[in-house]
Amino acid sequence: MPFWVELTVTVFLVIAGVFGFVGSYGLIKLPDPMSRLHAPTKATTLGVGGVLIASMVYFYATTGRISAHELMVTLFLLLTAPITALFIAKVHLHLRKTPKDLPSAGEGSGWASYTAAGPARGVRDFPRQPEEPAPAPATPR
Amino acid sequence: MRARFLPHPLLSFTLFIVWLLLANSLSINSIVFAAILGILIPVFTQPYWPDMPTLSRPGGMLAYAGIVIYDIVVANIQVALIVLFKPRAQLQPAWVTVPLDIRSPEAITMLAGTITLTPGTVSCDLTEDGRAILVHCLHAPDPEGVSAEIKSRYERRLKEIFE
């Protein structure tokens, strides 16, 4: 393997490692759950992206063929990362926030998390279930 | 009849290509199987996606992807600097409401995905009538500016592509 290939692969691996580390460190450092959500979504984009580029360069240099699997991994990550983040954000909105904590949704409408008719099927202990008003909590959150 | 057989031609084509890339071969086996998947999956998922999206400028998609990838890299570095060097007390997280001009569900989905992928912003919720999107910013001293940037940089382009 020529020197410049080794150098390129190394540089991309180190970049990926640094961003992966920063993403994990942010998970510890940032103060509240919504902010923490920002750090790991970053590690997937540049951290994993760096590893994938390094992998493509390495296999192209050693076997002479371009492997398509890295492109597929990138595609699936870009498709799934926002959905995971949205799920976590939604759970946070339902469990820890009320519409008063959020900016106005504009006239004549509300945020869909709160205006939807009822909890999704299977969510048994949903705190704001309209049919069964929850008893006064002993310790306010 | 054609609509029932191939409800989403673009989706069929994408599934075909993705399966060939996953199989990493051009043998007759994988081509036949890719064709089967490309026909069956759109048929079975059609109830969840009844309307065909209109793409007025499909070529704009490539330019859009380039801009998003560039922004992901730049914003990643910015967020890394914030995480590493900014003291907790100086962080100014903010909720921002971004009013939407685009109406097509596919365009709104792409905008929400883009907002989450570009670091520093996560899209969290949509209004019931789909006219505004709720965005959480990691560090936004100027929430109005974030909203304006999302609108001018991404939404304007998506509007050109989809409408």
Interface residues (C-beta under 8 A of the other chain):
Chain A: V18 F19 V22 G23 Y25 G26 K29 L30 P31 D32 M34 S35 L37 H38 A39 T41 K42 T45 L46 S67 A68 H69 L71 M72 L75 L78 L79 A81 P82 A85 L86 A89 K90 L93 D101 L102 P103 S104 A105 G106 G108 S109 G110 W111 A112 S113 T115 A116
Chain B: V18 L21 L22 N24 I72 V73 N76 V79 A80 V83 L84 R88 L91 P93 W95 V96 T97 P99 A112 G113 T116 L117 P119 G120 V122 S123 C124 D125 L126 T127 E128 D129 R131 A132 L134 H136 L138
